[in-house]
């Protein structure tokens, strides 16, 4: 770390990477005691989705590919924007990172290696499609609850930063070791590798609930240097209406098509195709609006036979209205 560290540090959140970390929890729940409520809750996911998450579990079983962090940036960046950035990664970078996952997570399985080598973009597209289903079915609503807590963690770290970045790192001992004299943050990993933050920085610091108890480090090019550090998950009973939640809800409702979607869903659950016909919009346009409402926790999904239906989260709308009334 450089002597003057503040300008070499960047705090980022990543809804996509957090969803991937929660997938890792589902694949390897044994050492994630604090996230067991999430594991139990995901038993209610559609059977075909649970089967697919297990089938592709080699992606995240131990090593979590750094490519999923590639879209992280501003603290208000959403899942859809991150996804587009990850989808546009160079095929060579995708192949290299997924091959590393196969080496570590799947014993260098030759069939998986052949699949990734032949069509890295196609494999990534399948993984992202699976993440879309997982996000829409479960994690969008979870992210709505987690994001304010992660922003609080960033604020806490920012208040501690004037004491020096090594002060922040003391919270991560013994997962990391500190050499304050030489200004080194040391992590035990299978390869010996030094990163000069002044040269390669800024160092991205990303708080995560689902990375717990791991401290994950990204240090190899072409990826930006990053430390994903654990934050103890909040109790599910400690929910409160944060200003960021209010703002997120208002932003989600701040467009005529989304207001109309909420009105229509308030009458009864409907599918994307049904909404598209009623609104005179394309299915893709309705899906984009629905994703924003999902991200804000205003709607949720449920499966009915072959169809995914969207319905209003009435409690969330009531809480939003109450928060607006309290402003006066």
VEXDREN-2710 file (C-alpha; in Angstrom, 1 decimal):
% VEXDREN-2710
k/r/px/py/pz
1/UNK/0.0/0.0/0.0
2/UNK/1.3/3.5/-0.7
3/UNK/2.0/5.9/2.2
4/UNK/-1.0/8.1/1.2
5/UNK/-3.6/5.5/0.6
6/UNK/-7.0/7.3/0.4
7/UNK/-6.8/8.2/-3.3
8/UNK/-5.7/4.6/-4.1
9/UNK/-8.9/3.1/-2.6
10/UNK/-12.2/2.7/-4.3
11/UNK/-15.3/1.3/-2.7
12/UNK/-17.7/-0.6/-5.0
13/UNK/-20.8/-2.8/-4.8
14/UNK/-21.7/-5.6/-7.2
15/UNK/-25.2/-7.0/-7.2
16/UNK/-24.1/-9.5/-9.9
17/UNK/-21.0/-10.7/-8.0
18/UNK/-23.1/-10.9/-4.7
19/UNK/-25.6/-13.1/-6.5
20/UNK/-22.7/-15.3/-7.6
21/UNK/-21.3/-15.5/-4.0
22/UNK/-24.8/-16.5/-2.8
23/UNK/-24.7/-19.3/-5.5
24/UNK/-21.4/-20.4/-4.0
25/UNK/-23.2/-20.7/-0.6
26/UNK/-25.8/-22.9/-2.2
27/UNK/-23.1/-25.1/-3.7
28/UNK/-21.0/-25.3/-0.6
29/UNK/-23.2/-24.6/2.4
30/UNK/-21.2/-26.5/5.0
31/UNK/-18.9/-23.6/5.9
32/UNK/-21.5/-20.9/5.6
33/UNK/-23.4/-21.2/8.9
34/UNK/-24.7/-17.6/8.9
35/UNK/-26.2/-18.0/5.5
36/UNK/-28.1/-21.3/6.2
37/UNK/-31.5/-19.4/6.2
38/UNK/-30.8/-18.5/2.6
39/UNK/-30.0/-22.1/1.8
40/UNK/-33.2/-23.3/3.4
41/UNK/-35.2/-20.6/1.6
42/UNK/-33.8/-21.6/-1.7
43/UNK/-35.4/-25.0/-1.4
44/UNK/-38.5/-23.3/-2.6
45/UNK/-36.9/-22.4/-5.9
46/UNK/-38.4/-24.1/-9.0
47/UNK/-37.0/-27.6/-9.4
48/UNK/-35.5/-27.0/-12.8
49/UNK/-33.7/-24.0/-11.5
50/UNK/-32.3/-25.9/-8.5
51/UNK/-31.1/-28.7/-10.9
52/UNK/-29.4/-26.1/-13.2
53/UNK/-27.6/-24.4/-10.3
54/UNK/-26.3/-27.8/-9.2
55/UNK/-25.3/-28.8/-12.7
56/UNK/-23.3/-25.6/-13.2
57/UNK/-22.0/-25.6/-9.6
58/UNK/-18.4/-26.1/-10.8
59/UNK/-18.4/-22.5/-11.8
60/UNK/-18.4/-21.3/-8.1
61/UNK/-17.6/-24.3/-5.9
62/UNK/-14.4/-22.9/-4.5
63/UNK/-12.7/-20.4/-6.8
64/UNK/-15.2/-17.7/-7.9
65/UNK/-14.2/-16.4/-11.3
66/UNK/-13.1/-12.8/-11.3
67/UNK/-15.0/-12.1/-14.5
68/UNK/-18.2/-11.7/-12.5
69/UNK/-16.7/-8.6/-10.9
70/UNK/-15.9/-7.0/-14.2
71/UNK/-19.0/-4.9/-14.3
72/UNK/-18.7/-3.5/-10.7
73/UNK/-18.3/0.2/-10.5
74/UNK/-20.4/3.0/-9.1
75/UNK/-22.2/2.3/-5.9
76/UNK/-25.6/2.6/-7.7
77/UNK/-24.9/0.4/-10.7
78/UNK/-27.6/-2.2/-11.2
79/UNK/-27.6/-5.9/-12.1
80/UNK/-28.7/-5.4/-15.7
81/UNK/-25.9/-2.9/-16.4
82/UNK/-23.3/-5.1/-14.8
83/UNK/-24.6/-8.1/-16.8
84/UNK/-24.1/-6.2/-20.1
85/UNK/-20.5/-5.3/-19.2
86/UNK/-19.7/-8.9/-18.2
87/UNK/-21.4/-10.3/-21.4
88/UNK/-19.1/-8.0/-23.5
89/UNK/-15.8/-9.3/-22.1
90/UNK/-13.2/-10.6/-24.6
91/UNK/-13.6/-14.3/-25.2
92/UNK/-9.9/-14.9/-24.4
93/UNK/-10.4/-13.5/-20.9
94/UNK/-13.5/-15.5/-20.3
95/UNK/-11.9/-18.7/-21.5
96/UNK/-8.9/-18.1/-19.2
97/UNK/-10.9/-17.4/-16.1
98/UNK/-13.4/-20.2/-16.6
99/UNK/-10.5/-22.6/-17.3
100/UNK/-9.1/-21.6/-13.9
101/UNK/-12.4/-22.4/-12.3
102/UNK/-12.4/-25.8/-14.0
103/UNK/-8.9/-26.5/-12.7
104/UNK/-9.7/-25.6/-9.1
105/UNK/-13.4/-26.5/-8.8
106/UNK/-13.7/-29.5/-11.2
107/UNK/-10.4/-31.3/-11.1
108/UNK/-9.4/-30.0/-14.6
109/UNK/-12.3/-32.0/-16.1
110/UNK/-11.4/-32.4/-19.8
111/UNK/-14.9/-32.3/-21.1
112/UNK/-15.6/-29.0/-19.4
113/UNK/-12.2/-27.6/-20.6
114/UNK/-13.1/-28.6/-24.2
115/UNK/-16.5/-27.0/-23.9
116/UNK/-15.1/-23.7/-22.6
117/UNK/-12.2/-23.6/-25.1
118/UNK/-14.5/-24.3/-28.1
119/UNK/-17.1/-21.6/-27.2
120/UNK/-16.3/-19.4/-24.2
121/UNK/-18.8/-16.7/-25.2
122/UNK/-21.5/-19.4/-25.5
123/UNK/-20.7/-20.9/-22.1
124/UNK/-20.7/-17.5/-20.5
125/UNK/-24.1/-16.7/-22.1
126/UNK/-25.5/-19.9/-20.6
127/UNK/-24.2/-19.0/-17.2
128/UNK/-25.6/-15.5/-17.4
129/UNK/-29.0/-16.8/-18.5
130/UNK/-29.0/-19.1/-15.4
131/UNK/-28.0/-16.1/-13.2
132/UNK/-30.9/-14.1/-14.8
133/UNK/-33.3/-16.9/-13.7
134/UNK/-31.8/-17.0/-10.2
135/UNK/-31.9/-13.2/-9.9
136/UNK/-35.5/-12.9/-11.0
137/UNK/-36.7/-15.9/-8.9
138/UNK/-35.0/-15.1/-5.7
139/UNK/-32.0/-12.8/-5.5
140/UNK/-33.5/-9.5/-6.7
141/UNK/-35.7/-9.3/-3.6
142/UNK/-32.7/-10.3/-1.5
143/UNK/-30.5/-7.6/-3.0
144/UNK/-33.2/-5.1/-2.2
145/UNK/-32.7/-6.0/1.5
146/UNK/-28.9/-6.3/1.4
147/UNK/-28.0/-3.1/-0.6
148/UNK/-28.7/-0.6/2.2
149/UNK/-26.7/-2.7/4.7
150/UNK/-23.7/-2.9/2.3
151/UNK/-23.9/0.8/1.8
152/UNK/-23.8/1.3/5.6
153/UNK/-20.7/-0.9/5.6
154/UNK/-19.1/1.3/3.0
155/UNK/-20.0/4.4/5.1
156/UNK/-18.5/2.8/8.2
157/UNK/-15.3/2.0/6.3
158/UNK/-15.1/5.5/4.9
159/UNK/-15.3/7.0/8.3
160/UNK/-12.4/4.8/9.4
161/UNK/-10.3/5.6/6.3
162/UNK/-8.6/8.7/7.7
163/UNK/-6.8/6.4/10.1
164/UNK/-5.2/4.7/7.2
165/UNK/-6.2/1.7/5.0
166/UNK/-4.2/-0.7/7.2
167/UNK/-6.6/0.3/10.0
168/UNK/-9.4/-1.0/7.9
169/UNK/-7.5/-4.2/7.2
170/UNK/-7.2/-4.9/10.9
171/UNK/-10.8/-6.0/10.9
172/UNK/-9.9/-8.8/8.6
173/UNK/-7.1/-10.4/10.7
174/UNK/-6.5/-13.3/10.9
175/UNK/-7.8/-13.9/7.3
176/UNK/-5.1/-11.4/6.3
177/UNK/-1.8/-10.6/7.9
178/UNK/-0.4/-7.1/8.2
179/UNK/3.1/-5.9/8.0
180/UNK/2.7/-2.3/9.0
181/UNK/6.4/-1.4/8.7
182/UNK/6.5/-2.4/5.1
183/UNK/2.8/-1.4/4.5
184/UNK/2.0/-4.9/3.3
185/UNK/-1.4/-6.7/3.4
186/UNK/-0.6/-10.4/3.1
187/UNK/-2.9/-13.2/2.1
188/UNK/-2.0/-16.9/1.8
189/UNK/-2.8/-18.1/-1.7
190/UNK/-1.5/-20.9/-3.9
191/UNK/0.8/-18.6/-5.9
192/UNK/3.4/-16.0/-4.8
193/UNK/2.5/-12.7/-6.3
194/UNK/3.0/-9.0/-5.3
195/UNK/0.6/-6.2/-6.2
196/UNK/1.8/-2.6/-5.9
197/UNK/-1.5/-0.7/-5.4
198/UNK/0.1/2.6/-6.4
199/UNK/1.0/1.1/-9.7
200/UNK/-2.1/-1.1/-10.4
201/UNK/-4.7/0.7/-8.3
202/UNK/-7.0/1.8/-7.2
203/UNK/-7.6/-1.1/-5.0
204/UNK/-11.3/-1.9/-5.1
205/UNK/-12.8/-2.8/-1.8
206/UNK/-16.2/-4.6/-2.0
207/UNK/-18.1/-5.5/1.1
208/UNK/-20.1/-8.7/0.8
209/UNK/-22.5/-10.7/3.0
210/UNK/-22.3/-13.9/1.0
211/UNK/-18.5/-14.0/0.7
212/UNK/-18.4/-14.6/4.5
213/UNK/-16.3/-16.1/5.9
214/UNK/-13.9/-15.7/3.0
215/UNK/-11.7/-12.8/2.1
216/UNK/-11.5/-13.0/-1.7
217/UNK/-8.7/-11.3/-3.6
218/UNK/-8.4/-10.5/-7.3
219/UNK/-4.8/-9.8/-8.3
220/UNK/-4.1/-11.2/-11.7
221/UNK/-4.4/-9.2/-14.9
222/UNK/-6.5/-8.3/-16.8
223/UNK/-8.8/-7.9/-13.8
224/UNK/-8.6/-4.8/-11.6
225/UNK/-7.1/-5.5/-8.1
226/UNK/-9.9/-6.1/-5.7
227/UNK/-10.5/-7.3/-2.1
228/UNK/-13.9/-8.6/-1.4
229/UNK/-14.3/-8.6/2.4
230/UNK/-17.0/-10.2/4.6
231/UNK/-19.6/-8.3/6.5
232/UNK/-21.7/-10.2/9.0
233/UNK/-25.1/-10.6/7.5
234/UNK/-27.9/-8.8/9.4
235/UNK/-30.6/-10.6/11.2
236/UNK/-33.6/-11.1/9.0
237/UNK/-35.7/-9.7/11.8
238/UNK/-33.9/-6.3/11.8
239/UNK/-35.5/-4.7/8.8
240/UNK/-36.2/-1.0/8.6
241/UNK/-37.2/1.4/5.9
242/UNK/-33.9/3.2/4.9
243/UNK/-33.7/6.4/2.8
244/UNK/-31.9/4.4/0.1
245/UNK/-34.9/2.0/0.0
246/UNK/-37.3/4.9/-0.3
247/UNK/-35.3/6.4/-3.1
248/UNK/-35.0/3.1/-4.9
249/UNK/-38.8/2.6/-4.7
250/UNK/-39.5/6.1/-6.0
251/UNK/-37.1/5.6/-8.9
252/UNK/-38.7/2.3/-9.8
253/UNK/-42.1/3.9/-9.9
254/UNK/-40.9/7.0/-11.7
255/UNK/-42.0/6.0/-15.2
256/UNK/-45.5/5.7/-16.7
257/UNK/-45.1/2.1/-17.9
258/UNK/-43.9/0.9/-14.5
259/UNK/-46.8/2.6/-12.7
260/UNK/-49.2/1.0/-15.2
261/UNK/-47.5/-2.4/-14.6
262/UNK/-48.0/-2.1/-10.8
263/UNK/-51.6/-1.1/-11.3
264/UNK/-52.2/-4.1/-13.5
265/UNK/-50.4/-6.5/-11.2
266/UNK/-52.4/-5.1/-8.3
267/UNK/-55.5/-6.6/-9.9
268/UNK/-54.0/-10.1/-10.4
269/UNK/-50.6/-11.8/-11.1
270/UNK/-49.7/-11.7/-14.8
271/UNK/-47.0/-13.0/-17.2
272/UNK/-44.6/-10.8/-19.2
273/UNK/-46.5/-11.8/-22.4
274/UNK/-49.8/-10.8/-20.9
275/UNK/-48.5/-7.4/-19.7
276/UNK/-46.9/-6.8/-23.1
277/UNK/-50.2/-7.3/-24.9
278/UNK/-52.1/-5.1/-22.4
279/UNK/-49.6/-2.3/-22.6
280/UNK/-48.8/-2.4/-26.3
281/UNK/-45.1/-2.9/-25.5
282/UNK/-42.5/-5.5/-26.7
283/UNK/-41.8/-8.4/-24.3
284/UNK/-38.2/-7.1/-24.0
285/UNK/-39.4/-3.6/-22.9
286/UNK/-41.7/-5.1/-20.4
287/UNK/-38.9/-7.4/-19.0
288/UNK/-36.7/-4.3/-18.5
289/UNK/-39.4/-2.5/-16.6
290/UNK/-40.1/-5.6/-14.5
291/UNK/-36.5/-6.0/-13.6
292/UNK/-36.4/-2.5/-12.2
293/UNK/-39.5/-3.2/-10.1
294/UNK/-37.9/-6.5/-9.0
295/UNK/-34.7/-4.8/-8.0
296/UNK/-36.7/-2.3/-5.9
297/UNK/-38.6/-5.2/-4.2
298/UNK/-42.0/-3.9/-5.5
299/UNK/-42.9/-7.1/-7.4
300/UNK/-41.9/-10.7/-7.1
301/UNK/-42.2/-13.8/-9.2
302/UNK/-43.9/-17.2/-8.8
303/UNK/-44.2/-20.1/-11.1
304/UNK/-47.6/-21.5/-12.2
305/UNK/-47.1/-24.5/-14.5
306/UNK/-44.9/-23.4/-17.4
307/UNK/-45.4/-19.7/-16.7
308/UNK/-43.6/-17.2/-14.5
309/UNK/-46.1/-14.8/-13.1
310/UNK/-45.4/-11.4/-11.5
311/UNK/-47.3/-10.1/-8.5
312/UNK/-47.1/-6.9/-6.4
313/UNK/-45.4/-7.1/-3.0
314/UNK/-48.2/-5.3/-1.1
315/UNK/-46.2/-4.9/2.1
316/UNK/-43.5/-3.1/0.2
317/UNK/-45.9/-0.7/-1.4
318/UNK/-47.5/0.0/2.0
319/UNK/-44.1/0.6/3.6
320/UNK/-43.2/2.9/0.7
321/UNK/-46.4/4.9/1.2
322/UNK/-45.8/5.2/4.9
323/UNK/-42.3/6.4/4.4
324/UNK/-43.5/9.1/2.0
325/UNK/-46.2/10.2/4.6
326/UNK/-43.5/10.4/7.2
327/UNK/-41.6/13.0/5.1
328/UNK/-44.4/15.5/5.8
END
